[in-house]
C-alpha cells in the first residue's frame, strides 16, 4: 500500500490519509547561498498536515484501478491501512514511504513527515553575483516601470534645477533692490543727507542751572 500511496502522492501532489491527515508536495523556489556562493535548485518537499481535510474518493478510485478491484474493497483497504498505521504512530513507530521519507511522531506528540531526499533533478552549482553598474535594467518606481539609467539621470539633474532656481531668485531680489534704490535717489539727491535720515529736530538751549558771581 505504501508504494501505491507514494505514486499517488507524486502524481497528484496531495494524498489524504483518513483518520491521520494529509500529505502534500510543496514547491520551493531556487535560492542563492551568499556565504557559500551556491545557487540551489528549486525542490519539492513533502509536508504533513495533521489537521488537513481532503476527500479520499479519488484515491480510492486510484487504488481500485491499481489493485483491479471494486471501489468498496479499495476503500476498505485504505481504511484498514490507515487505522493500523494510526495505532503504530501512537506507539512512535515510523510509517515508511520508500525513499521519500517517513511519518513519525515527535516527543510532543506531533506527527511530522521526515524527508529523506529532496524531490529535485538538479544539484547546487557555484555562482557568483555580478553587478553591472552601467548596464540598464528595469526598475519599478511607484506603479511605473522605468530603467536605472533614466532614474540616475533624473537624480543628477535635480540639483542643477535647484541651483538655477536659486540664481533666478537672487537675480530677482537684486533687480528689485536696484529699482528701490533708483527710486529713492530720484526723490532725494545723492549726498550724505540723501542717504541718511532727512528729518530735522529742533535743539533747545538748556536753562542755566547756576548763577555766575
C-alpha positions in Angstrom: 0.0 0.0 0.0 2.9 2.4 0.7 4.1 2.1 -2.9 0.6 3.0 -4.2 0.3 6.0 -1.9 3.8 7.2 -2.9 3.0 7.0 -6.6 -0.4 8.8 -6.0 1.3 11.5 -3.9 3.9 12.3 -6.6 1.3 12.3 -9.4 -1.4 14.3 -7.6 0.8 16.4 -5.3 -1.6 15.6 -2.4 -2.6 12.3 -0.6 -5.2 12.1 2.1 -4.8 9.5 4.8 -8.2 9.1 6.6 -8.0 9.5 10.4 -4.3 10.5 10.1 -4.0 13.7 8.0 -3.0 14.9 4.5 0.4 14.6 2.8 1.2 17.5 0.3 4.1 18.2 -2.1 5.1 21.8 -1.7 7.4 23.6 -4.2 10.3 25.7 -3.0 11.9 28.1 -5.5 15.6 28.3 -6.3 17.6 30.3 -3.8 21.1 31.8 -3.6 23.5 31.0 -0.8 25.5 34.2 -0.4 28.0 32.8 2.1 29.0 29.7 0.1 28.3 31.3 -3.4 26.0 28.5 -4.4 22.8 28.6 -6.4 20.4 25.9 -5.1 17.9 24.5 -7.5 14.1 24.5 -6.9 12.9 21.5 -4.9 9.7 19.8 -3.9 9.3 18.7 -0.3 6.6 16.6 1.3 4.8 18.1 4.3 2.2 16.7 6.5 -0.9 18.4 7.9 -2.4 16.5 10.8 -5.5 18.8 10.7 -5.8 18.7 6.9 -9.1 17.6 5.4 -9.3 16.2 1.9 -11.7 13.8 0.1 -10.3 10.3 -0.4 -12.7 9.5 -3.3 -10.1 10.0 -6.0 -7.5 8.0 -4.0 -10.0 5.1 -3.6 -10.6 5.1 -7.3 -6.8 5.0 -7.9 -6.3 2.1 -5.5 -9.3 0.3 -7.2 -7.6 0.7 -10.6 -4.2 -0.4 -9.4 -5.4 -3.4 -7.4 -8.0 -4.2 -10.1 -10.8 -4.4 -7.5 -14.1 -2.6 -6.8 -14.2 0.8 -5.0 -15.8 -0.7 -1.9 -12.9 -3.1 -1.4 -10.4 -0.4 -2.2 -12.0 1.9 0.4 -11.8 -0.9 3.0 -8.1 -1.5 2.2 -7.3 2.2 2.6 -9.3 2.5 5.9 -7.7 -0.6 7.4 -4.2 0.6 6.4 -4.7 4.0 8.0 -6.3 2.6 11.2 -3.4 0.1 11.5 -0.8 2.8 11.0 -2.5 5.2 13.3 -2.0 2.7 16.1 1.7 2.3 15.2 2.2 6.1 15.0 0.7 6.3 18.5 3.4 3.8 19.6 6.0 6.1 17.9 6.7 3.6 15.1 7.5 5.4 11.8 5.4 5.0 8.7 7.9 4.5 5.8 7.2 5.8 2.4 10.0 4.2 0.4 12.9 6.5 -0.3 10.7 9.6 0.1 10.7 9.6 3.9 8.5 8.6 6.7 5.8 9.8 9.0 6.9 10.0 12.6 5.5 11.3 15.9 7.9 13.5 17.9 8.2 13.9 21.6 5.5 16.5 21.7 3.0 14.1 20.1 3.0 15.9 16.7 3.1 13.8 13.5 5.7 15.1 11.1 7.0 13.9 7.7 10.7 13.5 7.6 12.0 13.9 4.1 14.9 11.5 3.1 15.5 13.1 -0.2 14.7 16.4 -1.9 12.5 15.9 -5.0 14.8 17.6 -7.5 16.7 16.5 -10.6 19.3 19.3 -10.2 22.2 20.0 -7.8 23.5 23.2 -6.4 26.0 24.9 -8.6 28.7 27.5 -7.9 27.5 31.0 -8.7 28.8 34.5 -8.0 26.7 37.6 -8.2 28.0 40.1 -10.7 26.7 43.7 -10.7 26.9 45.6 -13.9 26.8 49.3 -12.8 26.5 50.7 -16.3 24.1 48.2 -17.7 20.5 49.3 -18.0 17.9 47.2 -16.2 14.2 47.6 -15.5 13.2 49.1 -12.1 9.7 49.8 -10.6 9.1 53.3 -9.4 5.7 53.6 -7.8 3.4 51.9 -10.3 5.5 52.8 -13.3 8.3 50.8 -14.9 11.4 52.6 -16.0 15.2 51.9 -16.1 18.0 52.5 -13.7 19.7 54.7 -16.4 16.7 57.1 -16.6 16.5 57.3 -12.8 20.2 58.0 -12.5 19.9 60.9 -14.9 16.8 62.2 -13.2 18.6 62.5 -9.8 21.7 64.0 -11.5 19.5 66.8 -13.0 17.6 67.6 -9.8 20.5 69.6 -8.0 21.1 71.6 -11.2 17.5 72.7 -11.3 17.6 73.8 -7.7 20.8 75.9 -8.3 19.1 77.5 -11.3 16.1 78.4 -9.2 18.4 79.9 -6.5 20.2 82.0 -9.1 16.9 83.3 -10.6 15.6 84.2 -7.1 18.8 86.1 -6.3 18.6 88.0 -9.6 15.0 89.0 -9.0 15.8 90.3 -5.4 18.8 92.2 -6.8 16.7 93.8 -9.5 14.0 94.8 -7.0 16.7 96.3 -4.8 18.2 98.3 -7.7 14.7 99.7 -8.6 14.0 100.7 -4.9 17.4 102.5 -4.7 16.9 104.2 -8.1 13.5 105.4 -7.0 14.9 106.7 -3.7 17.6 108.8 -5.4 15.2 110.1 -7.9 13.5 111.9 -4.9 16.5 112.7 -2.8 19.9 113.9 -4.0 22.8 111.7 -3.9 24.5 113.2 -0.7 25.1 112.2 2.9 21.8 113.8 3.7 20.1 112.0 0.9 21.5 108.7 2.1 20.8 109.3 5.8 17.7 110.4 7.6 16.5 113.7 6.1 14.3 114.6 9.1 15.5 117.5 11.3 14.8 118.1 15.0 15.0 121.5 16.8 17.6 121.7 19.5 16.6 123.9 22.5 19.3 125.8 24.6 19.3 124.4 28.2 18.3 126.7 31.0 21.0 127.9 33.4 21.5 125.7 36.4 23.6 128.2 38.5 24.4 131.9 38.8 27.8 133.3 37.9 29.3 135.6 40.6 
